[in-house]
Amino acid sequence: MITKFSALFVGQIELDNIGLGGTPADERRYSNERCAEVYWTARDVAQAMDELGYYCLWTAEHHFQREGYEVLPNLVQLGLWLATQTRHLKFGCAFNVLPMWHPIRIAEDYAMADIVTGGRVIMGIGRGYHTREVETFGAPLLDQAANRELFEEQYDVMMKCFNEESFSHRGKYYTIPADVDYRGYRLRDLTCVPRPIHRPVEIWMPIASGKSIDWMAQKNLKAMVTLNGETITEQMLTQYRDACARHGRQKQLGEDVCWGVGLYLADSQAEGVRRLEPSHDERYKWFAPFGFVRYADEQGRVWGTPGAPARIPTLAEGVRQKAWLVGRPEDVIEEIRAVEAKYPGLDQMMIHWAEGLSPKEFKEQLTWFAREVMPAFTRR
């Protein structure tokens, strides 16, 4: 049963002139002062969610985005600060892009946040998809095989930091500790100081193409599936469950998964579509070129594969794909119940903040959802 409700804020500033006919995504430029506004937005939304009884605010790590769509570079640091501004809300990293970090550094930073927030920061990891970010940090992305190889070695180092009293590592990318003398003796191992108090560390990872599912299941990572059409969602959740079973972990369909969906409440679906459409279109102006239209055509082919559509989707198509829930609270409740019935292990739902929607309007949506939709699931 779905009992935990969260929201995803990728870190956009309040954008102007939005929609398909608005400012082209690559032509947006914002000052440092405008980009800095995002922290107060995150604080205000976090405080509202905390009061309304939400479970977690998820945020996204990105760099160099003068376009204003995603301007949060350090999620662990952000979550640590937001925890001081709230009482109960958790803060999820969706996701720390490991190829842009040294694995010991992210392990240390996360451990500190875990300790001082009482476990309110949730670890999430990803491989990255922006060449401007990952390649600029000196890590591979164009070479996908090298990116995966680096990422998996970084994960192994990070887990040693979390779980072992002392450790060493000899891999392709890292030699830990350095082969040097220290205070009269030869280094043989290191201890990560500090280590997280809450162990085993809960770690989440996105399912995008599905290529990492078996590795995720092997490592017992939890999965986030967001803004997918219902056909793709079913494929991903089924593959994840079956992969976990192959690795000796029997899970119900939907267990250890967070389902993310676009949402807009209104007095009718038609009104909701009209109000949301410019913000929805602004999102896909930026994200569609990265391949993030996870819908299926009538033959079950993912958009962008040969023969399937490869363009910016309309909101009407997103609603038909059930990637976006738009309309009256009672209708949204029924939509969520249908998903809940299909995936009996599912206990988490995440609302995606459409990038063009103002903070004021999104907080209004969070309030309406918390008061008229969430109680149908949390008061059973």
Buried (B, 14 or more C-beta within 10 A) or exposed (E): EBEBBBBBBBBBBBBEEBBBEBBEBEEBEBEEEBBEBBBEBBBBBBBBBBBBBBBBBBBBBBBEBEBBBBBBBBBBBBBBBBBEEBEEBBBBBBBBBBBBBEBBEBBBBBBBBBBBBEBBBBBBBBBBBBEEBBBEBEBBBEEEEBBBBBBBBBBBBBBBBBBBEEBEBEBEBBEBBEEEEEEEEEBEEBEBEBBBEBEEBBBBBBBBEBEBBBBBBBBEBBBBBBBBBBBBBBBBBEBBBBBBEEEEBEBEBBBBBBBBBBBBBBEEBEBBBBBBBBBBBBBBBBBBEEBBBBBBBEEEBBBBEEEBBEEBBBBBBBBBBBBBBBBBBEBBBEBBBEBBEBBEBBBBBBBBBBBBBEBEBBBBBBBBBBEBBBEBBBEE
